[in-house]
């Protein structure tokens, strides 16, 4: 079941249009099963029809009904509706993971002999899928250095289907100029796809700039508790319907309990983002002033190369701060091992502060030379702040840096 008959003026029973109100109420009927305040978990794999006339009404006359778990679930439907309203999209489809959302979307929108363009600091697995696996289906991919707008436009071919990037990117938090993207896409009649996981709908709405498809790893900020995997694709109804059709065939569905946890997480989304935006800025300024830090990468800092673009496009700068520590790989390891509050773990966007070393985790399969070509140095560290007190996070970083300096 889709949202194709819903417009953005239809805030389904939501008493208000602020993002905090929407994240709590949107998509829900006011009165639910057993008068429950929360959306129930409809834990079923299939759905019954009352009689043959009921079946025919569904299959032949378009009457609303659920059929089979791979095609939709009532708990999932509420989460999809809420996400679409919160992100300013016509339609939305949920997936079992962010990568399932990305790969299914790309496969749904391309055909053999098509060409796509992607920027070079996209998520490693996204790059791997585009540069390696798509070739098996006769689809060509050009990887362009992020920020090389002339090179990106020069890479466009007559058979180019879309441009895909992240904004902000991982781990350097580069910001794509979405106004430029809209202009070049119009001139060349291209679709545009943005992975907006790091910005979240709280900080940026790519649809305001004409982006066609927006992807989120809902595992991160949208769910917000480091306890589920989920992905979401949003956009115009006709495009999302294409993606939904393939999604039904491939089967990377989100389960009802996961949908419930996503809904629960979204209820505190705006509160968490407000806190994480502020905390990350405080942490970034602390690190930038620390003598043991070479450089800090955070779009809210004036020193970030894309700070001006970020200010013009974003209302907040997110909860991830990357930085380069002075020293060697061993220095970085000593620093990480000395932390007491921050967990050494990949991922981001949850209530717990997580810190990771991209070279040891995400890019461990590459040689040092290969990593450095991608900008993944021995001393690069990525911090994803949670909702703890900013002073406590800073104190933990400070004591770990002091131990490292000895």
C-alpha positions in Angstrom: 0.0 0.0 0.0 1.4 3.4 -1.0 0.8 7.1 -0.2 0.1 8.0 -3.8 -3.3 9.6 -3.0 -1.8 11.7 -0.2 -0.5 15.3 -0.7 1.7 17.2 1.7 -1.2 19.3 2.8 -2.8 16.1 4.2 -1.2 15.9 7.6 -3.4 13.0 8.6 -5.0 13.9 11.9 -1.8 15.6 13.1 -2.7 18.7 15.2 0.1 20.9 14.0 2.8 21.0 11.4 6.0 21.4 13.5 8.5 18.6 13.1 8.3 17.6 16.7 4.5 17.2 16.4 4.8 15.4 13.1 7.4 13.0 14.4 5.1 12.0 17.3 1.7 11.9 15.6 1.9 11.8 11.8 0.5 8.8 9.9 -1.6 7.5 12.8 -5.3 7.4 13.1 -6.4 9.2 16.3 -8.0 6.1 17.8 -6.3 2.7 17.3 -6.9 -0.9 18.1 -7.9 -1.4 21.8 -7.6 2.4 22.2 -3.8 2.0 22.3 -1.8 5.2 22.4 1.0 3.6 20.5 0.6 2.0 17.1 0.2 -1.8 17.6 2.6 -4.4 16.2 0.7 -6.4 13.7 2.8 -9.5 13.9 1.5 -11.5 10.9 2.9 -12.9 7.7 -0.4 -12.9 5.8 -3.9 -11.4 5.9 -7.4 -13.0 5.6 -10.2 -12.1 3.2 -13.8 -12.4 4.3 -15.0 -14.0 1.1 -14.3 -14.1 -2.7 -16.1 -10.8 -3.2 -13.7 -9.3 -0.7 -10.7 -10.6 -2.8 -12.2 -9.3 -6.0 -12.7 -5.9 -4.5 -9.0 -5.8 -3.6 -7.6 -7.3 -6.8 -10.0 -5.8 -9.3 -11.4 -2.6 -7.9 -8.5 -1.3 -5.8 -10.1 -1.6 -2.4 -7.6 -1.1 0.4 -6.5 -4.3 2.0 -3.3 -6.0 3.1 -2.4 -9.2 1.3 0.9 -10.7 2.3 3.7 -9.5 4.6 6.2 -8.9 1.8 3.8 -6.4 0.2 3.0 -4.4 3.3 2.1 -4.4 7.0 -0.2 -2.0 9.0 2.6 -1.1 11.4 5.0 -0.5 8.5 2.4 1.7 6.7 2.2 4.1 9.7 6.0 4.4 9.8 6.0 5.1 6.0 3.3 7.7 6.2 5.0 9.4 9.1 8.4 9.4 7.3 6.9 10.8 4.1 5.2 13.7 5.9 8.3 14.4 8.1 10.6 14.5 5.0 8.3 16.4 2.7 7.8 13.6 0.2 4.8 12.3 -1.8 5.6 8.7 -1.0 7.9 6.5 1.0 9.0 2.8 1.1 10.8 1.1 4.0 13.5 -1.5 3.7 15.3 -4.0 6.0 18.5 -1.9 5.9 19.9 1.2 4.3 22.0 -0.8 1.8 18.8 -2.7 0.7 17.2 0.7 0.1 20.1 2.0 -2.0 20.7 -1.1 -4.1 17.0 -1.7 -4.8 16.5 1.9 -5.7 19.4 1.9 -8.1 18.4 -1.4 -9.8 14.8 -0.1 -10.1 15.8 3.1 -11.9 18.4 1.8 -14.4 18.4 -0.5 -17.4 21.1 -2.3 -19.3 23.4 0.1 -21.2 22.6 3.0 -18.8 25.3 5.1 -17.1 25.3 6.6 -13.7 27.6 9.1 -11.8 28.5 8.9 -8.2 30.9 10.9 -6.0 34.0 9.3 -4.7 33.5 9.6 -0.9 30.1 7.9 -0.8 29.8 5.0 1.6 32.2 2.2 0.8 29.6 -0.4 0.1 27.6 1.9 -2.1 30.7 2.6 -4.2 31.4 -1.1 -4.3 27.9 -1.9 -5.5 28.0 0.8 -8.2 31.5 0.2 -9.5 31.6 -3.6 -9.4 28.2 -5.3 -9.2 26.3 -3.0 -11.7 28.8 -3.9 -14.4 27.3 -7.4 -14.4 24.1 -6.0 -15.6 25.6 -3.9 -18.3 25.4 -0.6 -16.4 28.4 1.7 -16.4 29.4 3.9 -13.5 31.7 6.9 -13.3 33.2 7.9 -10.0 33.9 11.6 -9.7 35.9 13.3 -6.9 33.6 15.1 -4.6 33.6 18.8 -5.2 34.8 18.5 -8.8 31.7 20.0 -10.3 33.3 20.6 -13.7 34.5 17.0 -13.8 31.0 15.8 -12.8 29.3 17.7 -15.6 31.9 16.6 -18.0 31.2 13.0 -17.1 27.6 13.2 -18.2 26.8 11.1 -21.3 23.7 10.8 -23.5 22.9 7.5 -21.6 23.5 9.0 -18.1 20.5 8.1 -15.9 21.2 9.9 -12.7 23.7 11.6 -10.4 24.1 10.1 -6.9 25.9 11.6 -3.9 25.7 11.8 -0.2 25.4 15.1 1.7 27.0 15.3 4.2 29.4 12.6 3.2 31.2 10.0 5.4 33.7 10.6 7.0 34.7 14.1 5.9 31.2 15.6 6.1 31.5 17.3 2.7 28.3 19.2 1.6 27.0 18.9 -1.9 25.8 22.1 -3.5 22.2 21.1 -4.1 21.4 24.3 -6.1 24.1 23.4 -8.6 22.9 19.8 -8.7 19.3 21.0 -9.5 20.6 23.3 -12.3 22.8 20.7 -14.0 20.1 18.0 -13.7 17.6 20.2 -15.4 19.9 21.1 -18.2 20.8 17.5 -18.9 17.4 15.9 -18.0 18.9 13.7 -15.3 17.5 12.3 -12.1 19.2 13.1 -8.8 19.6 10.9 -5.8 20.9 12.0 -2.4 21.7 9.9 0.6 20.8 12.3 3.4 21.4 10.0 6.4 23.9 12.4 8.0 21.8 15.5 7.5 18.4 14.0 8.5 15.1 15.7 7.7 15.6 17.9 10.8 18.7 19.6 9.3 18.0 19.6 5.6 15.2 18.9 3.0 16.8 18.0 -0.3 13.3 18.1 -1.9 13.4 21.9 -1.5 16.2 21.8 -4.1 14.4 19.6 -6.5 16.2 16.3 -5.7 14.2 13.4 -7.1 15.0 10.6 -4.6 16.2 10.8 -1.0 17.6 7.8 0.8 18.2 7.4 4.6 19.7 4.7 6.6 16.9 4.8 9.2 19.2 2.7 11.4 20.9 5.9 12.4 19.2 9.1 13.5 15.6 8.3 12.6 15.4 5.2 14.8 18.0 6.7 17.1 18.6 3.9 19.6 21.2 1.6 18.0 18.8 -1.3 18.1 17.4 -1.8 14.6 18.4 -1.9 10.9 16.2 -0.1 8.5 16.3 2.0 5.3 13.9 4.4 3.7 13.5 5.8 0.2 11.4 8.9 -0.5 10.3 10.9 -3.5 7.6 11.5 -6.1 4.9 8.8 -6.2 5.7 7.6 -9.7 9.3 7.0 -8.9 8.7 5.4 -5.5 6.1 3.1 -7.1 8.9 1.8 -9.5 11.1 1.1 -6.5 8.3 -0.5 -4.5 7.5 -2.9 -7.3 11.1 -4.2 -7.3 11.2 -4.1 -3.5 8.2 -6.6 -3.5 10.2 -8.9 -5.8 13.5 -8.7 -4.1 12.0 -8.9 -0.6 14.2 -6.8 1.6 11.2 -6.0 3.8 11.2 -4.5 7.3 9.4 -6.6 9.9 6.5 -5.3 12.0 8.5 -5.2 15.3 11.3 -3.2 13.6 8.6 -0.8 12.2 7.3 -0.3 15.7 10.8 0.4 17.1 11.3 2.9 14.2 8.0 4.6 15.1 9.1 4.7 18.7 12.4 6.2 17.8 10.9 8.9 15.6 8.8 10.2 18.5 11.9 11.6 20.1 13.7 12.4 16.8 13.5 16.2 17.0 14.5 16.3 20.6 17.5 14.1 19.9 18.6 16.1 16.9 18.4 19.4 18.7 20.7 18.0 21.4 23.1 16.2 19.0 23.5 19.3 16.8 24.4 21.4 19.8 26.7 18.8 21.4 28.6 18.2 18.1 29.2 21.9 17.7 30.6 22.1 21.2 32.8 19.0 20.7 34.0 20.3 17.4 35.1 23.6 18.8 36.8 21.9 21.7 38.8 19.6 19.4 39.7 22.4 17.0 41.4 24.3 19.9 43.2 21.2 21.3 46.9 21.1 20.7 46.9 17.3 19.9 44.4 17.6 17.0 45.7 18.5 13.5 42.3 19.2 12.0 38.6 18.9 12.7 36.0 18.2 10.0 32.6 19.6 10.9 30.4 21.7 8.5 29.4 24.0 11.4 33.0 25.2 11.8 34.2 28.1 9.7 37.3 26.1 8.9 35.3 23.4 7.0 35.7 23.8 3.2 31.9 23.7 2.6 30.8 25.8 5.6 29.2 28.4 3.5 27.2 25.9 1.5 26.2 24.1 4.7 25.0 27.5 6.2 22.8 28.2 3.2 21.3 24.7 2.9 21.1 23.4 6.4 19.4 24.5 9.6 21.8 22.3 11.7 25.0 20.5 11.1 24.4 17.0 12.5 25.9 14.9 15.2 29.1 13.6 13.6 32.5 15.1 14.0 35.6 13.7 12.3 39.1 14.7 13.2 42.8 14.0 12.6 44.9 13.3 15.7 48.6 14.2 15.7 50.9 11.2 15.7 50.7 7.7 14.1 48.3 4.8 13.9 49.5 3.7 17.3 48.7 7.2 18.7 45.1 6.8 17.4 44.8 3.4 18.9 46.1 4.6 22.3 43.6 7.4 22.2 40.6 5.1 21.4 41.7 2.6 24.1 41.8 5.3 26.7 38.2 6.4 26.3 35.8 5.5 29.1 32.4 7.0 28.0 32.5 6.8 24.2 32.0 3.3 22.8 34.4 2.1 20.1 31.9 1.1 17.5 30.8 1.8 13.9 27.4 3.4 13.1 26.0 6.7 14.3 22.9 8.6 15.2 22.0 6.7 18.4 21.6 8.0 22.0 25.0 6.5 22.9 28.2 8.3 21.8 30.2 6.1 19.4 33.7 6.6 18.0 35.4 4.7 15.3 38.6 4.5 13.3 37.7 4.2 9.6 41.0 2.8 8.6 40.7 -0.1 11.1 36.9 -0.7 10.6 35.3 0.4 7.4 38.4 0.2 5.2 40.3 -2.6 6.9 40.4 -4.7 3.7 42.4 -2.1 1.8 46.2 -1.6 1.8 47.5 1.5 3.5 48.2 3.1 0.1 44.7 2.3 -1.1 43.2 3.9 2.0 45.3 7.0 1.7 44.2 7.5 -1.9 40.7 7.7 -0.5 41.7 10.1 2.2 41.4 7.4 5.0 44.5 8.1 7.0 46.0 6.3 10.0 45.1 9.2 12.2 41.5 9.9 11.1 38.8 9.3 13.7 35.1 9.7 13.5 33.0 10.6 16.5 29.2 10.3 16.5 27.8 12.1 19.6 24.9 10.8 21.5 22.6 12.5 23.9 24.8 12.5 27.0 25.8 15.7 28.6 28.2 17.6 26.3 30.5 18.3 29.2 30.8 14.6 29.9 31.7 13.7 26.3 34.3 16.5 26.2 35.7 15.4 29.5 36.2 11.8 28.2 37.9 13.1 25.1 40.1 15.4 27.1 41.3 12.7 29.5 42.0 10.2 26.7 44.0 12.9 24.8 46.0 13.6 28.0 46.8 9.9 28.4 47.8 9.7 24.7 50.2 12.6 25.1 52.2 10.9 27.8 
